Amino acid sequence: METKGNILMEKYEVGRLLGQGTFAKVYYGRNLKTGQSVAIKVIDKEKVVKVGLIDQTKREISVMSLVKHQNIVHLEEVLATKTKIYFVMEYAKGGELFHKVAKGKLKEDTARKYFQQLICAVNFCHGRGVYHRDLKPENLLLDENGSLKVSDFGLSALSECKRVDGLLHTTCGTPAYVAPEVISRKGYDGAKADIWSCGVILFVLLAGYLPFHDSNLMEMYKKIARGDYKCPNWFPPEARRLLSKILDPNPQSRISIAKIMENSWFRKGLGSKQGTKLGDVEKLPIVMDDVLKPSEGSDNVPEKPTNLNAFDIISLSTGFDLSGLFVSNDQKDEVQFTSTTPPSSILSKLEEIARNLRLKVMKKDQGFVRLEEGSNAGRNGNLSIDVRIFEITPSFHLVEVKKFSGDSIDYRQLLRQDIRPALKEIVWAWQGEQQQITS
């Protein structure tokens, strides 16, 4: 292991590397006092600060310290040195559920057992205002007894992440498991989105393959949007009926977790010893500022736009824009354009537009700015507009303009008559309107 901070080594012996990502590596470890096996996730603090993932890391710590359940990987503690953050977690000896499914479909009773444990864990999270948002077999681990453990809360959200409309708006997750309303980018209920993902997982456990699959991502998204899947002939009729209620593309009519837990197929074999009892909440004494404060002696890191992940780029690119499946162009409350202008120049232009339109700049942070009307409120309250800059490459950016609050008609009129013309000199192309560009 490349880092052996004294704080860590006093308590834990670090062994082999279990897995690694862009900003974190996970090691096998052992508690020197208790002898208990642990997994140690090591995050490079400087990288987290540079790419603007401080809030996401704080949220992951908050979430994992909030949920303690027998079917959720338990966070033992969080430690930090000048350069590293250490998540010390329960070690799931059985590895990923994905590896089991990769060998083929599971027996009905086995698939149901894992699904029961998954639903109990997700129900526990939702009861505490936590939405996972990236449920898939790769994030479901197994302990030495074969019990399921939900892991990886890096994309999770808390209730306070909701906007004034009561919905979440961040497009995230794994495409094959993501709910249609997340793709639509119109806002979604985190609980309903998690339920959809649980349905996809149940299908995979019983079938051994994905319900929505296509080599063309656009076609796969269309199948998801329509709820277009086919159950193989070996699926039990009761499981088919349950899946039809879970994989309902309309989140309003999609079955709730409470109803799933009442379902007769779900309840089979669910004895008193099965994982239905909700664990107690245990908040860990973690001081966020101490864990995430910049390293001593490090230079101040300049603010920069958020990097788009692969899922964002796919969902926002013109060729894969599925918003037309859900809303017509003239009803959209958000538009995107690409620009080769530096972020500082884009922000300066936005501030100039705000001054000309007598809008206040209410927030400004890491490629984000909020513009808001003053006391002369519109018909539905003060109009607020969020503008966020995303980095695709260092010299190429995507800018999203979205109504945060206020009247949609006022917003669209202001956008059409004033904002878009004023942005003309920095716009390379408006998303979905490239056909209008002339050579």
LUMTOR-414431 format. One record per residue (C-alpha): x negated, y, z; residue number from 1. Coordinates in nm, 3 decimals, padded with zeros to 5 digits. Each point is the difference from the previous one (the first is absolute). Example, Ala and Ser with C-alpha at 12.3 -4.5 7.8 and 13.67 -1.06 7.14 Angstrom:
BEGIN
(pt (-01.230, -00.450, 00.780), 1)
(pt (-00.137, 00.344, -00.066), 2)
***
This chain:
BEGIN
(pt (00.000, 00.000, 00.000), 1)
(pt (-00.148, 00.335, -00.102), 2)
(pt (00.117, 00.195, 00.306), 3)
(pt (-00.061, -00.113, 00.356), 4)
(pt (00.121, 00.282, 00.220), 5)
(pt (-00.075, -00.042, 00.370), 6)
(pt (00.367, 00.049, 00.092), 7)
(pt (00.101, -00.291, -00.218), 8)
(pt (-00.286, -00.235, 00.082), 9)
(pt (00.054, 00.032, 00.375), 10)
(pt (00.336, -00.172, -00.040), 11)
(pt (-00.003, -00.195, -00.325), 12)
(pt (-00.224, -00.235, -00.190), 13)
(pt (00.039, 00.053, -00.373), 14)
(pt (-00.016, -00.290, -00.246), 15)
(pt (00.073, -00.067, -00.364), 16)
(pt (00.171, 00.233, -00.249), 17)
(pt (00.364, -00.097, -00.058), 18)
(pt (00.097, 00.257, -00.262), 19)
(pt (-00.064, 00.350, -00.125), 20)
(pt (00.167, 00.290, -00.176), 21)
(pt (-00.104, 00.345, -00.118), 22)
(pt (-00.018, 00.159, 00.343), 23)
(pt (00.004, -00.295, 00.241), 24)
(pt (-00.159, -00.337, 00.066), 25)
(pt (00.145, -00.270, 00.226), 26)
(pt (-00.226, -00.224, 00.207), 27)
(pt (00.051, -00.302, 00.220), 28)
(pt (-00.087, 00.079, 00.361), 29)
(pt (00.018, -00.127, 00.356), 30)
(pt (00.083, 00.176, 00.326), 31)
(pt (-00.309, -00.055, 00.216), 32)
(pt (00.199, 00.021, 00.325), 33)
(pt (00.293, -00.227, -00.085), 34)
(pt (-00.146, -00.209, -00.280), 35)
(pt (00.308, 00.079, -00.210), 36)
(pt (-00.038, 00.015, -00.380), 37)
(pt (00.077, 00.338, -00.156), 38)
(pt (-00.005, 00.165, -00.342), 39)
(pt (-00.187, 00.332, -00.018), 40)
(pt (00.098, 00.244, -00.273), 41)
(pt (-00.279, 00.253, -00.057), 42)
(pt (00.089, 00.332, -00.167), 43)
(pt (-00.257, 00.247, -00.130), 44)
(pt (00.102, 00.324, 00.170), 45)
(pt (-00.171, 00.230, -00.251), 46)
(pt (00.173, -00.167, -00.296), 47)
(pt (00.338, 00.032, 00.172), 48)
(pt (-00.055, 00.372, 00.055), 49)
(pt (-00.127, 00.062, -00.353), 50)
(pt (00.296, -00.160, -00.176), 51)
(pt (00.258, 00.160, 00.230), 52)
(pt (00.118, -00.318, 00.174), 53)
(pt (-00.020, 00.135, 00.355), 54)
(pt (00.376, 00.018, 00.045), 55)
(pt (00.048, -00.347, -00.146), 56)
(pt (-00.261, -00.145, 00.240), 57)
(pt (00.162, 00.177, 00.295), 58)
(pt (00.337, -00.137, -00.105), 59)
(pt (-00.134, -00.355, -00.026), 60)
(pt (-00.142, 00.025, 00.352), 61)
(pt (00.327, 00.146, 00.132), 62)
(pt (00.207, -00.271, -00.164), 63)
(pt (-00.215, -00.291, 00.115), 64)
(pt (-00.011, 00.135, 00.356), 65)
(pt (00.380, 00.027, -00.005), 66)
(pt (00.093, -00.350, -00.118), 67)
(pt (-00.087, -00.306, 00.205), 68)
(pt (00.186, -00.310, -00.111), 69)
(pt (-00.087, -00.368, -00.024), 70)
(pt (00.030, 00.015, -00.381), 71)
(pt (-00.210, 00.314, -00.046), 72)
(pt (-00.380, 00.010, 00.009), 73)
(pt (-00.084, 00.160, 00.333), 74)
(pt (-00.237, 00.297, 00.021), 75)
(pt (-00.227, -00.053, 00.302), 76)
(pt (-00.166, 00.341, 00.000), 77)
(pt (-00.157, 00.267, -00.219), 78)
(pt (-00.364, 00.097, 00.047), 79)
(pt (-00.216, 00.255, -00.178), 80)
(pt (-00.360, 00.107, -00.048), 81)
(pt (-00.123, 00.312, -00.179), 82)
(pt (00.049, -00.160, -00.340), 83)
(pt (00.238, -00.296, 00.041), 84)
(pt (00.349, -00.081, 00.129), 85)
(pt (00.062, -00.354, 00.127), 86)
(pt (00.344, -00.164, 00.010), 87)
(pt (-00.033, -00.303, 00.229), 88)
(pt (00.290, -00.230, -00.085), 89)
(pt (00.138, -00.344, 00.068), 90)
(pt (-00.172, -00.260, -00.219), 91)
(pt (00.240, -00.207, -00.213), 92)
(pt (-00.192, -00.323, -00.055), 93)
(pt (00.237, -00.138, -00.267), 94)
(pt (-00.073, 00.275, -00.254), 95)
(pt (00.247, 00.149, -00.248), 96)
(pt (00.338, -00.155, -00.076), 97)
(pt (-00.082, 00.084, -00.361), 98)
(pt (-00.256, -00.282, -00.014), 99)
(pt (00.271, -00.251, 00.095), 100)
(pt (00.241, 00.129, -00.263), 101)
(pt (-00.274, 00.008, -00.265), 102)
(pt (-00.002, -00.381, 00.018), 103)
(pt (00.369, -00.015, -00.090), 104)
(pt (00.349, 00.041, 00.145), 105)
(pt (00.064, -00.084, 00.365), 106)
(pt (00.257, -00.240, 00.138), 107)
(pt (00.331, 00.166, 00.086), 108)
(pt (-00.041, -00.041, 00.377), 109)
(pt (-00.354, 00.138, -00.007), 110)
(pt (00.097, 00.297, -00.217), 111)
(pt (00.296, 00.073, 00.228), 112)
(pt (-00.219, -00.014, 00.312), 113)
(pt (-00.241, 00.260, -00.141), 114)
(pt (00.290, 00.214, -00.122), 115)
(pt (00.163, -00.013, 00.346), 116)
(pt (-00.323, 00.116, 00.163), 117)
(pt (-00.049, 00.273, -00.261), 118)
(pt (00.352, 00.137, 00.048), 119)
(pt (-00.038, -00.002, 00.380), 120)
(pt (-00.327, 00.196, -00.026), 121)
(pt (00.141, 00.251, -00.252), 122)
(pt (00.315, 00.044, 00.211), 123)
(pt (-00.222, 00.078, 00.299), 124)
(pt (-00.195, 00.261, -00.201), 125)
(pt (00.316, 00.168, -00.130), 126)
(pt (00.139, 00.015, 00.353), 127)
(pt (-00.299, 00.215, 00.091), 128)
(pt (00.017, 00.223, -00.307), 129)
(pt (-00.282, -00.176, -00.186), 130)
(pt (00.024, -00.090, -00.370), 131)
(pt (-00.273, -00.225, -00.141), 132)
(pt (00.037, 00.086, -00.372), 133)
(pt (-00.247, -00.262, -00.127), 134)
(pt (00.146, -00.337, 00.097), 135)
(pt (-00.139, -00.285, -00.211), 136)
(pt (-00.149, -00.348, 00.064), 137)
(pt (-00.354, 00.146, 00.002), 138)
(pt (00.096, 00.209, 00.305), 139)
(pt (00.157, -00.292, 00.187), 140)
(pt (-00.251, -00.199, 00.202), 141)
(pt (00.027, -00.333, 00.184), 142)
(pt (-00.141, -00.081, 00.342), 143)
(pt (-00.142, -00.335, 00.111), 144)
(pt (00.352, -00.125, 00.076), 145)
(pt (00.133, 00.094, -00.343), 146)
(pt (00.203, 00.297, 00.128), 147)
(pt (00.035, 00.300, -00.227), 148)
(pt (-00.167, 00.332, 00.085), 149)
(pt (00.079, 00.322, -00.190), 150)
(pt (-00.316, 00.203, -00.063), 151)
(pt (-00.138, 00.305, -00.183), 152)
(pt (00.203, 00.304, 00.102), 153)
(pt (-00.219, 00.235, -00.207), 154)
(pt (00.295, 00.116, -00.214), 155)
(pt (00.258, -00.001, 00.277), 156)
(pt (00.215, 00.299, 00.091), 157)
(pt (00.163, 00.122, 00.319), 158)
(pt (00.347, 00.153, 00.030), 159)
(pt (-00.151, 00.347, 00.028), 160)
(pt (-00.143, -00.042, -00.354), 161)
(pt (00.353, 00.039, -00.138), 162)
(pt (00.089, 00.326, -00.173), 163)
(pt (00.304, 00.213, 00.074), 164)
(pt (00.209, -00.232, -00.219), 165)
(pt (-00.076, -00.285, 00.243), 166)
(pt (-00.197, -00.193, -00.263), 167)
(pt (-00.361, -00.092, -00.069), 168)
(pt (-00.152, 00.122, -00.326), 169)
(pt (-00.352, -00.145, -00.029), 170)
(pt (-00.028, -00.246, -00.289), 171)
(pt (-00.205, -00.287, 00.137), 172)
(pt (-00.011, -00.375, 00.029), 173)
(pt (-00.078, -00.285, -00.238), 174)
(pt (00.192, 00.024, -00.332), 175)
(pt (00.135, -00.357, -00.006), 176)
(pt (00.141, 00.034, 00.354), 177)
(pt (00.116, 00.362, -00.002), 178)
(pt (00.370, 00.095, 00.013), 179)
(pt (00.161, 00.171, -00.304), 180)
(pt (00.084, 00.315, 00.194), 181)
(pt (-00.370, 00.048, 00.082), 182)
(pt (-00.083, -00.007, -00.372), 183)
(pt (00.273, 00.256, -00.070), 184)
(pt (-00.189, 00.260, 00.208), 185)
(pt (00.326, 00.151, 00.125), 186)
(pt (-00.051, -00.091, 00.365), 187)
(pt (00.073, -00.328, 00.176), 188)
(pt (00.098, -00.155, 00.331), 189)
(pt (-00.311, -00.171, 00.140), 190)
(pt (00.201, -00.278, 00.163), 191)
(pt (00.189, -00.083, -00.320), 192)
(pt (-00.325, 00.000, -00.199), 193)
(pt (-00.160, -00.244, 00.247), 194)
(pt (00.305, -00.228, -00.024), 195)
(pt (-00.040, -00.016, -00.379), 196)
(pt (-00.368, -00.101, 00.042), 197)
(pt (00.105, -00.271, 00.246), 198)
(pt (00.237, -00.133, -00.267), 199)
(pt (-00.279, -00.016, -00.258), 200)
(pt (-00.215, -00.187, 00.255), 201)
(pt (00.280, -00.250, 00.069), 202)
(pt (00.035, -00.065, -00.373), 203)
(pt (-00.377, -00.054, -00.032), 204)
(pt (-00.004, -00.243, 00.294), 205)
(pt (00.282, -00.210, -00.149), 206)
(pt (-00.103, 00.024, -00.366), 207)
(pt (-00.379, 00.031, 00.003), 208)
(pt (00.013, 00.296, -00.238), 209)
(pt (00.130, 00.359, -00.016), 210)
(pt (00.365, 00.083, -00.081), 211)
(pt (-00.095, 00.310, -00.201), 212)
(pt (-00.298, -00.061, -00.222), 213)
(pt (-00.108, 00.125, -00.340), 214)
(pt (-00.338, 00.065, -00.160), 215)
(pt (00.138, 00.342, -00.095), 216)
(pt (00.038, 00.211, 00.315), 217)
(pt (00.272, 00.214, -00.155), 218)
(pt (00.207, -00.311, -00.069), 219)
(pt (-00.062, -00.128, 00.352), 220)
(pt (00.122, 00.330, 00.147), 221)
(pt (00.312, -00.018, -00.214), 222)
(pt (00.071, -00.351, 00.131), 223)
(pt (-00.044, 00.127, 00.357), 224)
(pt (00.230, 00.296, -00.067), 225)
(pt (00.272, -00.235, -00.130), 226)
(pt (-00.059, -00.271, 00.258), 227)
(pt (-00.058, -00.233, -00.294), 228)
(pt (-00.129, -00.335, 00.130), 229)
(pt (00.090, -00.368, -00.027), 230)
(pt (00.000, -00.256, 00.282), 231)
(pt (-00.144, -00.343, -00.093), 232)
(pt (00.239, -00.295, 00.022), 233)
(pt (-00.157, -00.136, 00.321), 234)
(pt (00.105, 00.305, 00.205), 235)
(pt (00.270, -00.090, 00.258), 236)
(pt (00.333, 00.175, -00.077), 237)
(pt (-00.004, 00.178, 00.338), 238)
(pt (-00.348, 00.137, -00.067), 239)
(pt (00.111, 00.121, -00.344), 240)
(pt (00.290, 00.190, 00.151), 241)
(pt (-00.221, 00.156, 00.266), 242)
(pt (-00.257, 00.107, -00.259), 243)
(pt (00.269, 00.161, -00.214), 244)
(pt (00.089, 00.221, 00.296), 245)
(pt (-00.362, 00.087, 00.080), 246)
(pt (-00.116, 00.060, -00.358), 247)
(pt (00.286, 00.242, -00.063), 248)
(pt (-00.143, 00.295, -00.200), 249)
(pt (00.247, 00.233, 00.171), 250)
(pt (-00.143, 00.076, 00.347), 251)
(pt (00.341, 00.117, 00.122), 252)
(pt (00.155, -00.344, -00.045), 253)
(pt (-00.315, -00.202, 00.079), 254)
(pt (00.039, -00.228, 00.301), 255)
(pt (-00.133, 00.122, 00.337), 256)
(pt (-00.241, -00.192, 00.222), 257)
(pt (00.276, -00.046, 00.257), 258)
(pt (00.213, -00.176, -00.263), 259)
(pt (-00.296, -00.209, -00.118), 260)
(pt (-00.050, -00.122, 00.356), 261)
(pt (00.367, -00.106, 00.013), 262)
(pt (-00.024, -00.194, -00.327), 263)
(pt (00.062, -00.375, 00.035), 264)
(pt (-00.297, -00.103, -00.219), 265)
(pt (-00.231, 00.233, 00.192), 266)
(pt (00.110, -00.136, 00.338), 267)
(pt (-00.061, -00.368, -00.077), 268)
(pt (-00.253, -00.150, 00.242), 269)
(pt (-00.021, 00.325, 00.190), 270)
(pt (-00.023, -00.130, 00.357), 271)
(pt (-00.074, 00.188, 00.317), 272)
(pt (-00.373, -00.055, -00.047), 273)
(pt (-00.001, 00.152, -00.348), 274)
(pt (-00.150, 00.348, -00.029), 275)
(pt (00.316, 00.200, 00.060), 276)
(pt (-00.092, 00.163, 00.328), 277)
(pt (-00.131, 00.351, -00.048), 278)
(pt (-00.327, 00.070, 00.172), 279)
(pt (-00.057, 00.288, 00.238), 280)
(pt (-00.138, 00.327, -00.128), 281)
(pt (-00.349, 00.075, 00.122), 282)
(pt (-00.152, 00.334, -00.082), 283)
(pt (-00.378, -00.002, -00.008), 284)
(pt (-00.192, 00.286, 00.163), 285)
(pt (-00.144, 00.134, -00.326), 286)
(pt (-00.112, 00.362, -00.032), 287)
(pt (00.035, 00.075, -00.371), 288)
(pt (-00.218, 00.310, -00.003), 289)
(pt (-00.288, -00.188, 00.165), 290)
(pt (00.026, -00.285, -00.247), 291)
(pt (00.029, 00.211, -00.315), 292)
(pt (-00.203, 00.311, 00.079), 293)
(pt (-00.276, 00.069, -00.258), 294)
(pt (-00.343, -00.148, 00.064), 295)
(pt (-00.240, 00.219, 00.197), 296)
(pt (-00.234, 00.188, -00.227), 297)
(pt (00.205, -00.067, -00.311), 298)
(pt (00.081, 00.278, -00.241), 299)
(pt (00.353, 00.128, -00.030), 300)
(pt (00.175, -00.190, -00.277), 301)
(pt (00.177, 00.226, -00.248), 302)
(pt (00.367, -00.053, -00.057), 303)
(pt (00.083, -00.196, -00.313), 304)
(pt (00.313, -00.136, -00.166), 305)
(pt (00.132, -00.344, 00.084), 306)
(pt (-00.131, -00.279, -00.222), 307)
(pt (00.266, -00.193, -00.189), 308)
(pt (-00.007, -00.375, 00.055), 309)
(pt (00.068, -00.239, -00.289), 310)
(pt (00.367, -00.033, 00.096), 311)
(pt (00.044, 00.379, -00.009), 312)
(pt (-00.167, 00.033, -00.339), 313)
(pt (00.216, -00.275, -00.148), 314)
(pt (00.325, 00.137, 00.141), 315)
(pt (-00.074, 00.362, -00.096), 316)
(pt (-00.144, -00.053, -00.347), 317)
(pt (00.227, 00.086, -00.291), 318)
(pt (00.006, -00.349, -00.143), 319)
(pt (00.125, -00.150, 00.326), 320)
(pt (00.232, 00.279, 00.116), 321)
(pt (00.317, -00.181, 00.109), 322)
(pt (00.183, 00.302, 00.139), 323)
(pt (00.224, 00.004, -00.307), 324)
(pt (00.149, -00.326, 00.122), 325)
(pt (00.131, 00.181, 00.306), 326)
(pt (00.054, 00.366, -00.091), 327)
(pt (00.016, 00.211, -00.318), 328)
(pt (-00.276, 00.251, -00.077), 329)
(pt (00.214, 00.306, 00.067), 330)
(pt (00.082, -00.125, 00.352), 331)
(pt (-00.355, -00.055, 00.119), 332)
(pt (-00.117, 00.192, 00.304), 333)
(pt (-00.364, -00.076, -00.071), 334)
(pt (-00.231, 00.040, -00.299), 335)
(pt (-00.363, -00.084, -00.056), 336)
(pt (-00.268, 00.143, -00.223), 337)
(pt (-00.363, -00.081, -00.063), 338)
(pt (-00.276, 00.259, 00.005), 339)
(pt (-00.373, 00.021, -00.065), 340)
(pt (-00.020, 00.310, 00.223), 341)
(pt (-00.186, -00.035, 00.335), 342)
(pt (00.226, -00.038, 00.309), 343)
(pt (-00.114, 00.335, 00.141), 344)
(pt (00.116, 00.175, -00.320), 345)
(pt (00.332, -00.187, 00.004), 346)
(pt (00.060, 00.107, 00.361), 347)
(pt (-00.096, 00.361, -00.083), 348)
(pt (00.249, -00.003, -00.287), 349)
(pt (00.273, -00.132, 00.229), 350)
(pt (-00.069, 00.277, 00.252), 351)
(pt (00.020, 00.257, -00.280), 352)
(pt (00.336, -00.142, -00.112), 353)
(pt (00.122, 00.008, 00.361), 354)
(pt (-00.090, 00.370, 00.031), 355)
(pt (00.175, 00.087, -00.327), 356)
(pt (00.315, -00.189, 00.101), 357)
(pt (-00.012, 00.129, 00.359), 358)
(pt (-00.037, -00.350, 00.139), 359)
(pt (-00.192, -00.069, 00.319), 360)
(pt (-00.287, -00.249, 00.008), 361)
(pt (00.108, -00.202, 00.306), 362)
(pt (-00.255, -00.282, -00.008), 363)
(pt (-00.330, -00.058, -00.173), 364)
(pt (-00.206, -00.313, 00.060), 365)
(pt (-00.211, -00.243, -00.207), 366)
(pt (00.156, 00.068, -00.338), 367)
(pt (00.346, 00.069, 00.143), 368)
(pt (00.193, 00.327, 00.011), 369)
(pt (00.358, 00.081, 00.101), 370)
(pt (00.174, 00.307, -00.143), 371)
(pt (00.311, 00.131, 00.174), 372)
(pt (00.258, 00.274, -00.041), 373)
(pt (00.022, 00.276, 00.259), 374)
(pt (00.313, 00.117, 00.179), 375)
(pt (00.210, 00.019, -00.319), 376)
(pt (00.107, -00.361, 00.011), 377)
(pt (00.170, -00.173, -00.290), 378)
(pt (00.341, -00.161, 00.005), 379)
(pt (-00.130, -00.307, 00.186), 380)
(pt (-00.262, 00.159, 00.223), 381)
(pt (-00.358, 00.110, -00.063), 382)
(pt (-00.154, -00.148, -00.311), 383)
(pt (-00.329, -00.180, 00.070), 384)
(pt (-00.226, -00.142, -00.270), 385)
(pt (-00.281, -00.247, 00.064), 386)
(pt (-00.294, -00.014, -00.238), 387)
(pt (-00.256, -00.277, 00.038), 388)
(pt (-00.322, -00.048, -00.197), 389)
(pt (-00.128, -00.354, -00.058), 390)
(pt (-00.345, -00.084, -00.130), 391)
(pt (-00.006, -00.252, -00.286), 392)
(pt (-00.364, 00.077, -00.087), 393)
(pt (-00.219, 00.284, 00.135), 394)
(pt (00.090, 00.209, -00.309), 395)
(pt (00.358, -00.116, -00.058), 396)
(pt (00.291, 00.056, 00.239), 397)
(pt (00.368, -00.079, 00.027), 398)
(pt (00.218, 00.270, 00.158), 399)
(pt (00.342, -00.085, 00.141), 400)
(pt (00.259, 00.278, 00.048), 401)
(pt (00.296, -00.108, 00.214), 402)
(pt (00.293, 00.163, 00.178), 403)
(pt (-00.033, -00.051, 00.376), 404)
(pt (00.320, 00.178, 00.110), 405)
(pt (00.261, 00.242, -00.126), 406)
(pt (00.237, 00.001, -00.296), 407)
(pt (-00.093, -00.216, -00.300), 408)
(pt (00.158, 00.237, -00.253), 409)
(pt (-00.197, 00.297, 00.135), 410)
(pt (-00.317, -00.211, -00.004), 411)
(pt (00.042, -00.119, -00.360), 412)
(pt (00.076, 00.354, -00.120), 413)
(pt (-00.309, 00.140, 00.176), 414)
(pt (-00.213, -00.284, -00.135), 415)
(pt (00.123, 00.042, -00.358), 416)
(pt (00.001, 00.380, -00.023), 417)
(pt (-00.292, 00.103, 00.221), 418)
(pt (-00.231, -00.273, 00.127), 419)
(pt (-00.056, -00.205, -00.316), 420)
(pt (-00.080, 00.303, -00.221), 421)
(pt (-00.240, 00.133, 00.265), 422)
(pt (-00.183, -00.336, 00.016), 423)
(pt (-00.047, -00.020, -00.377), 424)
(pt (-00.368, 00.098, -00.002), 425)
(pt (-00.106, -00.281, 00.238), 426)
(pt (00.228, -00.278, -00.129), 427)
(pt (-00.157, -00.262, -00.224), 428)
(pt (00.327, -00.195, -00.045), 429)
(pt (00.333, -00.037, 00.179), 430)
(pt (00.070, -00.362, 00.092), 431)
(pt (00.262, -00.154, -00.229), 432)
(pt (-00.016, 00.290, -00.246), 433)
(pt (-00.316, -00.078, -00.196), 434)
(pt (00.208, -00.043, -00.311), 435)
(pt (00.049, 00.378, 00.001), 436)
(pt (-00.371, 00.074, -00.030), 437)
(pt (-00.107, 00.109, -00.345), 438)
(pt (-00.349, -00.019, -00.139), 439)
***
